[in-house]
Amino acid sequence: MTTALNAETLAAYTRARQIRERRRKIIRAAIGIAGLLGVWQAMSVYYDLDLILPPPTAVISDVIDTLLLRRPDPWLYGPSIYQHLLASFLRALTGFALAAALAIPTGLLVGRSTAVREFLEPVIRLLYPIPGIAWIPLAILWFGLTDKAVVFVVFIAEFFAMFFNTEAGARSINPVIIVAARCYGARGFTLVWRVILPASIPHIITGMRIALGGAWRMIVAAEMLAAKMGVGFVLMQARYQFRAADLMMAMILISVVGFGTEKLIVRTLERRTIGKWEVNR
């Protein structure tokens, strides 16, 4: 009886502590955002920067009007904002999936096989210093002004973050774990699937999180130069039209969609892998 009461008390204390920590994070985040908006508002008003730095009230109003499709001024960027966001999202998701499909198996292989590492690692490290934006002219030359050019650039930008994190995770596995698994008969694919992959998953998740952030930065740059639709296209057109509020509206939407994408993909994978396999980070 006493043991059950102690367990219930501990569970109640844990829940209360989690609620307090969540409340504290929300309050601090709100204060930080409010401080940023306050500084932004003060600079815009004090220095009279409406043309190049519109106040947050104007930008937020622009965001709401754009999302509700009820803008007071003409929409000069072709399709609706939702079509632009969908185009960017699909390109980012496609590039992410292709990069993950290649980078994760390659990282595991390079991390665990000395022979493969000696062949592939010099090639990958030779390509790694090339900035992602430097691939855009080549992508346009190969694929033209198409979705393939944008997806290719995003793929290149995402590959290295996932590869190096996966490789680090595979190389850092305690050799005792591998020996123990082999003693129980784990070989080949079984060893990779049941031992190496679960042990490397925290590093893989970190690589995915970094890659997704880089994907949204790179997709905007690629769409500015190699696309006729997407959030990057809206940004470039807003610059040409000298419409700072629209430009900042597009930047805010990129932030929101990127944050949502990270929650949807990476956090879901994190719960289904690290939580399910009970891997310690």
C-alpha positions in Angstrom: 0.0 0.0 0.0 2.8 2.4 1.0 4.7 1.6 -2.2 1.6 2.4 -4.3 1.1 5.7 -2.6 4.7 6.6 -3.0 4.5 5.8 -6.8 1.3 7.9 -7.1 3.0 10.8 -5.3 6.1 10.6 -7.5 3.9 10.5 -10.6 1.9 13.5 -9.5 5.1 15.4 -8.6 6.6 14.6 -12.0 3.5 15.8 -13.8 3.4 19.0 -11.8 7.1 19.7 -12.5 6.5 19.1 -16.3 3.6 21.6 -16.2 5.7 24.2 -14.4 8.6 23.7 -16.9 6.2 24.0 -19.9 4.6 27.1 -18.4 8.0 28.7 -17.7 9.2 28.0 -21.3 6.0 29.5 -22.8 6.3 32.6 -20.6 10.0 33.2 -21.4 9.4 32.6 -25.1 6.5 35.1 -25.1 8.7 37.7 -23.3 11.5 37.2 -25.8 9.2 37.5 -28.8 7.5 40.6 -27.2 11.0 42.2 -26.7 11.9 41.6 -30.3 8.7 43.1 -31.5 9.1 46.1 -29.2 12.6 46.8 -30.5 11.4 46.4 -34.1 8.5 48.8 -33.5 10.7 51.4 -31.8 13.3 51.4 -34.5 10.7 51.7 -37.3 8.9 54.6 -35.6 11.9 56.4 -34.2 13.9 56.4 -37.4 10.8 56.7 -39.7 11.7 53.5 -41.7 8.3 52.6 -43.0 9.6 52.1 -46.5 12.4 49.7 -45.7 11.4 48.5 -42.2 7.6 48.6 -41.7 6.4 48.3 -38.1 5.4 44.8 -36.9 1.7 45.9 -36.8 1.8 46.6 -40.5 3.6 43.3 -41.3 1.3 41.2 -39.2 -1.7 42.8 -40.8 -0.2 42.0 -44.2 0.3 38.4 -43.1 -3.3 38.1 -42.0 -4.8 39.8 -45.1 -2.6 37.6 -47.3 -3.6 34.3 -45.6 -7.3 35.4 -45.7 -7.0 36.4 -49.4 -8.5 39.8 -48.7 -5.6 42.2 -49.3 -6.5 45.9 -49.8 -3.9 46.2 -52.5 -3.4 44.1 -55.6 -1.5 40.7 -55.3 1.4 41.0 -57.8 2.9 37.6 -57.4 0.9 35.3 -59.6 -0.9 32.4 -57.8 -2.2 32.7 -54.2 0.2 32.5 -51.3 -1.0 29.0 -50.6 0.1 27.7 -54.0 3.5 29.3 -53.5 3.8 27.7 -50.0 2.7 24.3 -51.3 5.3 24.5 -54.1 8.1 25.3 -51.7 7.0 22.7 -49.2 6.9 19.9 -51.8 10.3 20.9 -53.1 11.7 20.9 -49.6 10.1 17.6 -48.7 11.3 15.9 -52.0 14.9 17.1 -51.5 14.8 16.0 -47.8 13.5 12.5 -48.7 16.1 12.0 -51.4 18.9 13.3 -49.2 17.9 11.1 -46.3 17.5 8.0 -48.6 21.1 8.4 -49.7 22.9 10.1 -46.7 21.7 7.8 -43.9 22.7 4.4 -45.4 25.9 5.9 -46.7 26.7 7.4 -43.3 26.1 4.1 -41.6 28.2 2.3 -44.1 31.1 4.8 -43.9 30.9 4.9 -40.1 31.2 1.1 -39.7 33.3 0.0 -42.6 37.0 1.1 -42.8 37.3 0.1 -46.4 34.2 2.0 -47.6 35.3 5.0 -45.5 38.7 5.1 -47.2 37.1 5.1 -50.6 34.1 7.5 -50.1 35.1 9.9 -47.3 37.8 11.8 -49.3 35.3 12.4 -52.1 32.5 13.6 -49.8 34.9 15.9 -47.8 36.2 17.3 -51.1 32.6 18.3 -52.1 31.5 19.4 -48.7 33.2 22.9 -48.7 31.4 23.9 -51.9 28.5 26.3 -50.8 25.1 25.1 -51.6 24.3 28.3 -53.5 27.3 27.6 -55.8 25.4 24.6 -57.2 22.5 26.8 -58.4 24.0 27.8 -61.8 25.0 24.2 -62.5 21.5 23.0 -61.6 20.0 25.5 -63.9 22.4 24.4 -66.7 21.4 20.8 -66.1 17.7 21.0 -65.4 16.7 24.5 -66.6 14.3 26.7 -64.7 12.3 23.7 -63.3 11.4 22.1 -60.0 14.2 19.6 -60.6 16.9 22.3 -60.4 15.5 23.5 -57.0 15.1 20.0 -55.6 18.7 19.2 -56.7 20.1 22.2 -54.8 18.1 21.3 -51.7 19.2 17.7 -51.9 22.9 18.8 -52.0 22.4 21.2 -49.1 20.7 18.6 -46.9 22.9 15.6 -47.8 26.0 16.6 -45.9 24.4 17.5 -42.6 22.6 14.1 -42.5 25.6 12.2 -43.7 28.2 13.6 -41.2 25.8 13.2 -38.3 24.9 9.7 -39.2 28.6 8.8 -39.7 29.5 10.2 -36.3 26.7 8.2 -34.7 27.8 5.0 -36.3 31.4 5.5 -35.4 30.7 6.4 -31.8 28.9 3.1 -31.0 30.6 1.3 -28.1 32.4 -1.8 -29.6 31.2 -3.9 -26.7 27.6 -3.5 -28.0 28.6 -4.8 -31.4 30.5 -7.7 -30.0 27.6 -8.6 -27.7 25.2 -8.5 -30.6 27.4 -10.7 -32.7 27.7 -13.2 -29.9 23.9 -13.5 -30.0 24.0 -14.2 -33.7 23.3 -10.7 -35.2 24.9 -10.4 -38.6 24.5 -8.2 -41.7 21.2 -6.5 -42.1 20.0 -7.7 -38.7 23.0 -6.1 -37.0 22.4 -2.9 -38.8 18.6 -2.7 -38.2 18.5 -3.9 -34.6 21.8 -2.5 -33.2 23.6 0.1 -35.3 20.6 2.1 -36.5 19.0 2.4 -33.0 22.3 3.3 -31.5 22.9 6.0 -34.1 19.4 7.4 -34.2 20.0 10.4 -31.9 22.8 11.6 -34.2 20.5 10.9 -37.3 17.7 13.0 -35.8 20.1 15.8 -35.1 21.3 15.7 -38.7 17.7 15.8 -39.9 16.9 18.8 -37.8 19.9 20.7 -39.1 19.2 19.6 -42.7 15.6 20.8 -42.6 16.7 24.2 -41.4 19.3 24.4 -44.1 16.7 23.2 -46.7 14.4 26.2 -46.1 17.3 28.6 -46.4 18.6 27.0 -49.6 15.2 26.6 -51.2 14.5 30.3 -50.9 17.8 31.1 -52.6 17.2 28.5 -55.3 13.6 29.8 -55.9 14.9 33.3 -56.2 17.0 32.3 -59.2 15.6 29.1 -60.7 11.8 29.1 -60.1 8.7 30.9 -61.2 6.7 29.9 -58.1 7.4 29.5 -54.4 8.1 31.6 -51.4 11.6 32.5 -52.7 10.0 33.8 -56.0 7.6 36.0 -53.9 10.6 37.4 -52.0 12.4 38.3 -55.1 9.4 39.9 -56.7 8.6 41.9 -53.5 12.2 43.2 -53.7 11.7 44.3 -57.3 8.4 46.0 -56.4 10.1 47.6 -53.4 7.4 46.3 -51.1 9.1 45.7 -47.8 5.9 44.6 -46.0 5.3 41.8 -48.5 9.0 40.8 -48.3 8.8 40.5 -44.5 5.5 38.7 -44.8 7.1 36.0 -46.9 10.0 35.7 -44.5 7.5 35.2 -41.6 5.7 32.5 -43.5 8.9 30.8 -44.2 9.7 30.8 -40.5 6.3 29.4 -39.6 6.2 26.7 -42.3 9.8 25.7 -41.5 9.0 25.4 -37.8 5.9 23.4 -38.6 7.8 21.1 -40.9 10.4 20.4 -38.2 7.6 19.6 -35.7 5.8 17.4 -38.2 8.7 15.4 -39.5 11.6 15.4 -37.1 9.6 15.4 -33.8 7.4 12.6 -35.1 10.4 10.5 -36.1 12.0 11.3 -32.7 9.0 10.0 -30.8 8.7 6.9 -32.9 12.4 6.0 -32.7 14.2 7.4 -29.7 11.1 7.1 -27.5 10.1 3.7 -28.8 13.6 2.2 -28.7 14.4 3.9 -25.4 17.7 5.3 -26.7 19.5 7.7 -24.4 20.7 10.9 -26.1 
